[in-house]
Amino acid sequence: MHRADRHPSRRAFLDVTGATVAAGLVAGCSWDSGEPGRPAPSAAATPTPTPVPATGRHQAGVTLPRSAQRNLLAVVADLGTAVAPGPLLAELGEAIRALTAGSDPRLLSLSPGDLTVTVGVGPRLVRTAGAALPGAADLPRFSRERIASRARGGDLLIQICADDALLVPVAAAALLDQAGDRVRERWRQSGRRGTDVSVAKGLTAPRNLLGFIDGIVGPHTNAEQERDLWLAGPPAVAGGTLAVLRRMELDLTRFAALPVAEQEAVFGRRRASGVPLSGGTVASAPQLGAKTPDGRYLVPVDAHVRRANPTVVGVGHMLRRSYSTDEPAPGLFFISFQNDLRTFTATLTRMDTSDALLPFTTTTASATFLILPGFDEQRPLGSDLFG
């Protein structure tokens, strides 16, 4: 495994983890010794998350679990020119099954909990299977990008999610160990989701670093997902989807200096509740034609919810997952899933012309991947495309 950037070795990871545990033990002793006779606070046992099956029609980590786990690590890598994708993907699928079942010793005795691993392949690999296949097109360039060459694109995406933050780097190390010298890491990004807010019955969305509820609109019902999310064909990709990854730095200081009313005008929603400026509930669709008595739009013409509205753009809905980041800079790691790349590209093209949110963002990494269809013991990961 060759790395574009140096990352801590497994030994270093264990050394750091051990030091952290030791520090925690010392802190515990300090509590007791600082206040003799006072019992240590009782720690309520954290419920074990429900395991998420790795196999099925779709890969886990897109719509399952329904409420996304709080911690994510996306690893983007390139395959060697002589590496056959089929055998590598099949091996990764077997390793994923073992990791999520808790039977892989590289899990270091950690419980797998709700661990999910989602694998995608980049346009170069898709084109080797068919130039007309969904996922064969590269993502175009847009404004407000400052992207180093190694942070644009890639052959392989490994998306790892879990509620337990410890699981994420451990699972990544195991999968990169499985891939070995057949892949070279290109870039990676970790992120975490903010506190979930109830949006509708059975539906939640987190707040982002700017304080607003993020990811309210999307294909949430099965019918909406069949229409806008999952690929129906050709057979080699049926059950997969297309992912777009964008890492953005946020100008938090400048945004925070705005009065709340101006922040809300940027988004087109109330910051506290998420309700559109046109009224209703947090789940209500913005009424883009609604005006004040003096003729001003309640949702400003350059508000984000207007510029990115799928009905106005004329595209389907994206399933959006956003994660807050603090490395390499405070910002947002945006992932969207859709069955047509134009859903994303047409939306961002329209936003580029006039979206009040974009001036507070700078994109520093970007890629698109075909998320492979689901797999099982009889149908290895990627076998329909590279078998």
C-alpha positions in Angstrom: 0.0 0.0 0.0 1.6 3.2 -1.2 0.4 6.4 0.4 0.2 9.9 -1.2 0.4 11.2 2.4 2.0 9.7 5.4 -0.5 8.3 8.0 0.2 6.8 11.4 1.2 3.2 11.4 -0.9 0.6 13.3 1.7 0.6 16.0 1.5 4.4 16.3 -2.3 4.1 16.4 -2.2 1.6 19.2 0.4 3.7 21.1 -1.8 6.8 20.8 -4.9 4.8 21.8 -3.0 3.3 24.8 -1.9 6.8 25.9 -5.5 8.1 25.6 -6.8 5.2 27.7 -4.1 5.8 30.3 -4.9 9.5 30.4 -8.5 8.6 31.0 -7.5 6.3 33.9 -5.4 9.0 35.4 -8.3 11.5 35.1 -10.5 9.0 36.9 -8.0 8.6 39.7 -7.7 12.4 40.0 -11.5 12.7 40.5 -11.4 10.2 43.3 -8.3 11.6 45.0 -9.4 15.2 44.6 -12.7 14.6 46.4 -12.2 11.8 49.0 -15.2 9.8 49.8 -17.2 11.0 46.8 -18.2 8.1 44.6 -17.2 8.3 40.9 -20.1 9.2 38.6 -21.9 6.1 37.3 -21.5 5.7 33.6 -24.7 4.5 31.8 -24.0 1.7 29.5 -24.1 2.8 25.9 -26.6 0.7 23.9 -25.0 -1.5 21.3 -26.0 -0.2 17.8 -28.0 -2.6 15.7 -25.8 -4.5 13.2 -26.3 -3.5 9.5 -26.2 -6.4 7.0 -23.4 -6.0 4.5 -25.1 -8.1 1.9 -28.3 -7.5 -0.2 -29.6 -5.8 -3.3 -27.8 -2.6 -2.3 -24.6 -2.0 -0.4 -25.0 -0.8 3.2 -24.1 2.8 4.1 -26.4 4.6 1.6 -30.0 4.2 2.9 -29.1 1.8 5.7 -29.0 2.5 8.5 -31.8 4.9 8.0 -30.2 7.5 10.4 -26.6 7.7 9.3 -23.9 6.9 11.8 -22.1 9.9 13.4 -18.6 9.1 12.2 -17.3 8.7 8.6 -14.0 8.1 6.9 -13.8 8.2 3.1 -10.6 6.8 1.6 -9.9 7.4 -2.1 -7.2 5.4 -3.9 -5.9 4.5 -7.3 -5.4 1.0 -8.7 -2.1 0.0 -10.3 -2.3 -0.1 -14.1 -1.8 -3.9 -14.1 -4.3 -4.6 -11.3 -7.5 -6.4 -12.3 -10.4 -4.8 -10.4 -12.6 -7.9 -10.2 -10.4 -10.0 -7.8 -9.5 -7.0 -5.7 -13.2 -6.0 -5.2 -14.2 -9.6 -4.5 -11.5 -9.7 -1.7 -12.7 -6.4 -0.3 -16.3 -7.7 -0.2 -15.2 -10.8 1.8 -13.2 -8.6 4.2 -16.3 -6.3 4.6 -18.4 -9.3 5.4 -15.9 -10.5 8.0 -15.5 -7.0 9.6 -19.2 -6.3 9.9 -19.7 -9.8 11.3 -17.0 -9.2 13.9 -15.0 -12.3 12.7 -11.9 -10.5 11.3 -9.0 -10.5 13.8 -7.9 -7.2 12.4 -10.9 -5.6 14.2 -8.8 -5.9 17.3 -11.6 -7.3 19.4 -13.8 -4.2 18.9 -17.5 -4.9 18.5 -18.6 -4.1 14.9 -21.8 -2.5 16.1 -23.4 -0.6 13.1 -20.2 -0.6 11.0 -20.9 -0.2 7.3 -18.5 -0.1 4.4 -19.5 1.2 1.0 -17.3 0.7 -2.1 -17.4 2.7 -5.3 -15.3 2.7 -8.5 -14.2 5.8 -10.4 -14.8 6.8 -14.0 -11.6 5.4 -15.3 -12.4 1.9 -14.1 -16.0 2.1 -15.2 -14.9 3.0 -18.7 -12.8 -0.2 -18.9 -16.1 -2.0 -18.5 -18.1 0.2 -20.8 -17.8 3.8 -22.0 -21.5 4.3 -22.0 -22.2 3.0 -18.5 -23.5 5.2 -15.7 -20.4 6.4 -13.7 -18.1 6.6 -16.8 -18.2 10.4 -16.9 -15.8 12.5 -15.0 -17.1 15.3 -12.8 -16.6 18.7 -14.5 -14.8 21.6 -12.8 -16.8 24.3 -11.1 -16.0 27.8 -9.7 -14.7 28.3 -6.2 -12.4 25.3 -6.4 -8.9 25.1 -5.0 -8.1 21.5 -5.5 -4.7 19.9 -5.6 -4.3 17.3 -8.4 -4.2 14.4 -6.0 -7.4 15.5 -4.3 -9.4 15.3 -7.6 -11.0 12.0 -8.7 -9.7 8.5 -8.0 -10.3 4.9 -8.9 -11.6 3.5 -5.7 -13.8 4.8 -2.9 -14.0 3.1 0.5 -16.6 4.8 2.7 -16.6 3.6 6.3 -19.3 4.7 8.8 -19.9 3.8 12.4 -21.3 5.3 15.6 -18.1 4.1 17.4 -15.3 6.5 16.3 -12.7 3.8 17.1 -14.1 1.4 14.5 -13.6 3.7 11.6 -9.7 3.9 11.4 -9.4 0.2 12.5 -11.7 -1.0 9.6 -9.9 1.3 7.2 -6.5 -0.2 8.2 -7.9 -3.7 7.7 -9.2 -3.0 4.2 -6.1 -1.2 3.1 -4.1 -4.1 4.4 -6.3 -6.4 2.3 -5.7 -4.3 -0.8 -1.9 -4.1 -0.2 0.3 -2.8 -2.9 -2.5 -3.1 -5.5 -3.8 0.4 -4.5 -2.2 3.7 -3.8 -4.0 6.1 -1.5 -4.9 9.4 -3.1 -6.7 11.3 -0.4 -8.9 10.7 2.6 -11.4 12.7 4.7 -13.0 12.0 8.0 -16.1 13.8 9.3 -18.8 13.7 11.9 -22.5 14.5 11.9 -24.0 17.0 14.3 -26.9 16.5 16.6 -30.0 15.0 14.8 -33.1 17.1 14.6 -36.5 15.6 14.0 -37.7 16.7 10.5 -40.8 14.4 10.0 -42.0 11.1 11.4 -39.1 8.7 11.2 -36.9 11.2 9.6 -34.1 13.2 11.2 -31.3 15.5 9.8 -28.2 17.0 11.6 -27.1 20.5 12.0 -24.0 21.6 10.2 -21.1 23.9 11.3 -23.1 27.0 10.2 -25.9 26.1 12.7 -28.5 25.1 10.1 -30.3 21.7 9.7 -28.7 20.0 6.7 -30.2 17.4 4.4 -33.9 17.9 4.9 -34.9 17.4 1.2 -34.2 14.1 -0.4 -35.6 10.8 -1.8 -36.8 9.3 1.5 -39.6 6.9 0.6 -39.0 3.7 -1.3 -40.8 5.0 -4.3 -38.7 8.2 -4.3 -35.5 6.2 -4.0 -36.4 3.9 -6.9 -37.1 7.0 -9.0 -34.1 9.2 -8.1 -31.5 7.1 -6.2 -31.0 3.6 -7.4 -29.8 2.7 -10.9 -32.3 0.5 -12.7 -29.8 -0.7 -15.4 -27.9 -1.9 -17.3 -27.9 -5.2 -15.4 -24.2 -4.8 -14.5 -24.9 -1.7 -12.4 -28.6 -2.2 -11.4 -29.0 -1.7 -7.7 -26.0 0.7 -7.5 -26.0 4.5 -7.4 -23.7 7.4 -8.3 -21.9 9.3 -5.6 -20.4 12.8 -5.6 -17.9 13.8 -2.9 -17.0 17.4 -2.3 -14.8 18.7 0.6 -15.4 22.4 1.3 -13.8 24.8 3.6 -16.2 27.2 5.3 -15.6 30.9 6.2 -17.1 30.4 9.6 -15.9 33.8 11.0 -17.5 35.8 8.2 -20.7 33.9 8.2 -21.0 34.1 12.0 -20.6 37.9 11.8 -23.9 38.2 9.9 -27.0 39.0 11.8 -29.2 35.9 12.1 -31.8 37.3 9.7 -29.1 37.6 7.0 -27.8 34.1 7.7 -31.4 32.9 7.3 -31.7 34.8 4.0 -28.6 33.0 2.7 -30.2 29.6 3.3 -33.8 30.5 2.9 -34.7 28.7 6.2 -35.0 29.7 9.9 -31.8 28.8 11.7 -33.4 27.5 14.9 -36.2 25.4 13.4 -35.3 24.8 9.8 -38.7 26.1 8.6 -38.6 27.7 5.2 -38.9 31.5 5.2 -42.1 31.1 3.3 -43.6 29.4 6.4 -45.0 25.9 7.3 -43.1 23.3 9.1 -39.5 22.1 8.7 -40.7 19.4 6.3 -42.7 21.9 4.2 -41.5 22.6 0.6 -40.4 26.2 0.2 -43.2 28.3 -1.5 -40.9 30.0 -3.9 -43.7 32.3 -5.3 -44.7 33.6 -1.9 -44.2 37.4 -1.5 -44.5 40.0 1.1 -47.3 42.7 0.8 -44.7 45.0 -0.8 -43.8 42.4 -3.4 -40.5 41.0 -2.1 -40.0 37.2 -2.2 -40.2 35.6 1.2 -37.4 33.2 0.0 -34.8 35.6 -1.5 -33.9 35.1 -5.2 -30.3 34.0 -4.3 -31.2 31.8 -1.2 -29.7 28.4 -1.3 -33.0 26.5 -1.0 -34.2 28.4 -4.2 -31.1 28.0 -6.3 -30.7 24.3 -5.4 -34.4 23.4 -5.6 -34.7 20.3 -7.8 -38.0 21.3 -9.3 -36.6 24.7 -10.4 -33.4 23.0 -11.7 -35.5 20.3 -13.4 -33.7 17.3 -12.0 -34.4 14.6 -9.4 -33.7 14.6 -5.7 -30.3 13.8 -4.3 -29.8 11.8 -1.1 -27.4 14.2 0.7 -25.1 13.3 3.6 -23.1 16.1 5.1 -20.4 15.8 7.7 -18.6 18.5 9.6 -14.8 18.5 9.5 -12.0 20.3 11.3 -9.1 18.8 9.3 -7.5 20.0 7.1 -9.7 23.1 7.9 -13.1 23.7 9.4 -15.7 22.8 6.8 -18.2 20.4 5.3 -17.7 17.1 3.6 -20.6 16.7 1.2 -21.7 13.4 -0.3 -24.7 13.0 -2.6 -26.2 9.9 -4.0 -28.3 10.0 -7.2 -28.9 7.8 -10.3 -28.1 10.5 -12.8 -24.9 12.6 -12.5 -26.7 15.5 -14.1 -28.8 15.8 -10.9 -25.7 17.1 -9.2 -24.0 18.9 -12.1 -27.1 20.8 -13.2 -27.8 21.8 -9.6 -24.3 23.1 -9.0 -24.1 24.9 -12.4 -27.3 26.8 -11.4 -25.9 27.5 -7.9 -22.7 28.8 -9.5 -24.6 31.6 -11.2 -26.1 33.1 -8.0 -26.2 31.3 -4.7 -25.7 33.3 -1.5 -24.1 30.3 0.2 -21.3 29.6 -2.2 -19.2 32.8 -1.4 -18.7 31.3 2.1 -17.2 28.0 0.6 -14.1 26.8 -1.1 -14.0 23.3 -2.5 -10.7 21.5 -1.8 -11.4 17.9 -2.9 -13.9 16.5 -5.5 -14.7 13.1 -7.0 -17.5 10.9 -8.4 -17.9 7.2 -8.1 -20.2 4.4 -9.2 -21.4 2.8 -6.0 -21.4 -0.9 -6.9 -24.6 -3.0 -6.6 -25.0 -5.1 -3.5 -23.3 -8.5 -3.1 -23.4 -11.8 -1.2 -21.6 -15.1 -1.0 -22.8 -16.2 -4.5 -22.3 -12.8 -6.1 -19.0 -11.2 -5.1 -18.7 -7.4 -4.9 -18.2 -6.0 -8.4 -18.7 -9.3 -10.2 -21.5 -8.1 -12.3 -19.3 -5.3 -13.7 -15.8 -6.9 -13.7 -16.6 -10.6 -13.6 
